[in-house]
Amino acid sequence: PGGNWENLKPYQVGLIKGWKILEANVGNFPKITYYHSARDLFHGLELDRVDIILYGKLIGYAVMKELNIDNFKVLTPAFATKKMYMYLHKKHRSKIPDLSNALKQMKQDGTYNKIVSQSLIPYKKVMAPDAK
């Protein structure tokens, strides 16, 4: 498959029920299997009930480590990407400028990438060679 959702149509695709962005793109395909948890999703792939699962790369590595699975291939480049956002309770609204500035600074000085790299070390066993 490539980056075109239609390329997934011939495959038995697994995804977690309620992930609206994914459901909007593949929910009407004839071969969709819905799961209620990441554990079930990955077990479906392990048991050959689905050909492909749609899940986040980094959190997927954590699930694979938890389930002691290291025989899956992560398809690269990413099939789709979405920006992720932090959410704060409205009572913390005044902290938004400080948090935003701190994150920008961390990305500029390399701290962000260092933290990401260090947090992935426990998952190296299950990570594909292209993982960073």
C-alpha positions in Angstrom: 0.0 0.0 0.0 1.0 3.6 -0.5 -0.4 6.8 0.8 -3.7 6.4 -1.0 -6.5 5.1 1.2 -8.0 3.2 -1.7 -4.8 1.1 -1.9 -6.0 -0.5 1.4 -9.3 -1.7 -0.1 -8.2 -5.2 -1.1 -6.7 -5.9 2.3 -8.4 -7.1 5.5 -7.8 -3.9 7.6 -7.9 -3.7 11.4 -8.5 -0.6 13.4 -9.8 0.5 16.7 -13.5 1.3 16.8 -14.1 5.0 17.4 -11.0 6.4 15.7 -13.1 8.7 13.5 -10.3 9.9 11.1 -9.5 6.3 10.2 -13.2 5.3 10.0 -13.9 8.3 7.7 -11.2 7.1 5.3 -11.7 3.3 5.3 -15.0 2.7 7.2 -16.9 1.8 4.1 -14.4 -0.7 2.8 -15.6 -4.2 2.5 -12.9 -5.8 4.6 -12.7 -3.9 7.9 -12.4 -5.5 11.3 -13.0 -3.3 14.3 -11.3 -3.9 17.7 -12.0 -2.3 21.1 -8.4 -2.1 22.3 -4.8 -1.9 21.0 -4.1 -5.3 22.6 -6.9 -6.9 20.6 -5.9 -5.1 17.4 -2.3 -6.4 17.6 -3.5 -9.9 18.5 -5.7 -9.8 15.4 -2.7 -9.1 13.3 -0.6 -11.8 15.1 -3.4 -14.4 14.6 -3.6 -13.5 10.9 -7.2 -12.3 11.2 -6.2 -9.0 9.4 -3.5 -8.2 6.9 -2.8 -4.6 8.0 -3.6 -2.6 11.1 -3.8 1.2 11.3 -2.2 2.5 14.5 0.3 5.2 15.6 3.9 4.3 15.1 5.4 5.2 18.5 2.5 4.0 20.6 2.5 0.8 18.5 6.1 0.1 19.5 5.0 0.3 23.1 2.1 -2.1 22.5 4.4 -4.5 20.7 6.9 -4.4 23.6 4.1 -5.0 26.1 2.8 -8.0 24.1 6.4 -9.3 23.4 5.8 -9.1 19.7 8.8 -8.3 17.4 7.8 -9.9 14.1 5.7 -7.1 12.6 6.9 -4.7 9.9 6.1 -1.0 10.3 5.3 0.4 6.8 7.3 3.5 5.9 6.9 6.2 5.1 3.9 6.9 7.3 0.7 6.2 5.6 -0.9 9.4 7.1 0.2 11.9 9.6 -1.7 14.3 11.8 -0.6 17.0 14.1 -1.0 16.2 17.8 -2.0 18.8 20.3 -1.9 19.1 24.1 -5.2 19.9 25.8 -5.4 21.8 29.1 -8.4 22.4 31.4 -9.7 26.0 30.9 -8.5 26.9 34.4 -4.9 26.6 33.1 -5.5 29.0 30.1 -3.0 31.5 31.4 -0.2 28.9 31.1 -0.6 28.5 27.4 1.9 31.1 26.3 4.6 29.8 28.7 4.0 26.2 27.6 4.1 27.1 24.0 7.3 29.0 24.4 8.9 26.2 26.4 8.0 23.6 23.7 9.4 25.8 20.9 12.6 26.3 22.9 13.0 22.6 23.6 12.6 21.9 19.9 15.2 24.6 18.9 17.8 23.5 21.4 17.5 19.7 20.8 16.0 18.9 24.2 12.8 17.6 22.6 14.6 15.2 20.2 16.8 14.0 23.1 13.8 13.2 25.3 12.0 11.4 22.4 15.2 9.3 21.6 15.7 8.4 25.3 12.1 7.4 25.7 12.3 5.1 22.8 15.3 3.1 24.1 13.2 0.5 25.8 11.4 -0.2 22.5 14.6 -0.7 20.4 14.0 -4.5 20.2 10.7 -4.0 18.4 11.5 -0.9 16.4 12.1 -1.1 12.7 15.6 0.0 11.5 14.1 3.2 10.1 12.6 4.2 13.5 14.0 7.3 15.0 
